[in-house]
Amino acid sequence: MLILRKSDIEKVISMDEAINTMETAFIKFSEGNCKIPLRTVINVEDKGDAIFMPGYVEGLGIAVKLVSVFPGNLEIGKPTINSVILLEDQKTGEVLALMDGGCITALRTGAASGLATKYLARTDSKSVAVIGAGVQAKTQLWAVCSVRDIQEARIFDLNDDRKKRYIEEMSEKFPYIRFAGVSNTDEAVKGADIIITATTSKKPVFSAENVSKGAHINAMGAYTPEMQELPEKVLKMADKIVVDSREAVLEEAGDLIIPIRKGIFSEKQIYGELGEVASGIIPGRQTDKEITLFKTVGIAAEDVACAAKIYENALLMGLGEEILLDN
């Protein structure tokens, strides 16, 4: 079994390659060439969630991700998200690798956002609003910058220190972007070409009135029926609502479930899945005035595809530590 640490993973895959890998994964998923059970979420005494995500992607492999999301960890200086991924050989069932899952989760979630942006955001998009400045938000911006010529980023977080650290780190990575820390979300969203939400909020994090015509929204954070980042009005404003998985969002995404329960949104208003857009079954953005929205809760197909590509690249580069469990 190959052990791949975060430092190994960061060396073996680029964001462009991750976005291409996500494109393959989403297309296979929407074509029915995956077996992806809904995730199992165990709430641990209201401290956080332990999540188990198994999956099989035809031609790529089998994997299971164990991930925990404990928001209170921030108060004790520990990461909110902790995770590992176990990759198996699809022909023999043998365990091939154990990998740092936090790094892969951030990478593949960012890459999914990048893929959605590629097909749904205006090609001339230059400004981004980022709401939530945690680990996920870093790869979100990285991915968006891989597919659009971003020149300005306005950042909001409830924690001023975290916002400051985010801007310092991302400014080094993208020195050509003008970064601004803002005091409220409306200041971030107003006039933004692309809006990224990456929080665990249980109430909407911005006002729909500030969303401009032609904007694209990547709603990446809320992943349970109780969480809700999006104002309900923005669902009515959106010309196209694209999801990672219809089944998953209707089971897990409070951003859609809560408005459905109120009778102000219907699953029929979901335009399609990202894999259907990427494969050309349905078109992506068609006019510069459309408001587009990508809602994702994350599916195991992303983890399987990303882990398989990382393992393949690590073997070619001779990275990782080989261990035997049966001696």
Secondary structure, 3 states (H helix, E strand, C coil): CEEECHHHHHHHCCHHHHHHHHHHHHHHHHCCCEECCCCEEEEECCCEEEEEEEEEECCCEEEEEEEEECHHHHHHCCCCEEEEEEEECCCCCCEEEEEEHHHHHHHHHHHHHHHHHHHHCCCCCCEEEEECCCHHHHHHHHHHHHHCCCCEEEEECCCHHHHHHHHHHHHHHCCCCEEEECCCHHHHHCCCCEEEECCCCCCCCCCHHHCCCCCEEEECCCCCCCCCCCCHHHHHHCCEEEECCHHHHHHHCHHHHHHHHHCCCCHHHCCEEHHHHHHCCCCCCCCCCCCEEEECCCCHHHHHHHHHHHHHHHHHHCCCEECCCCC
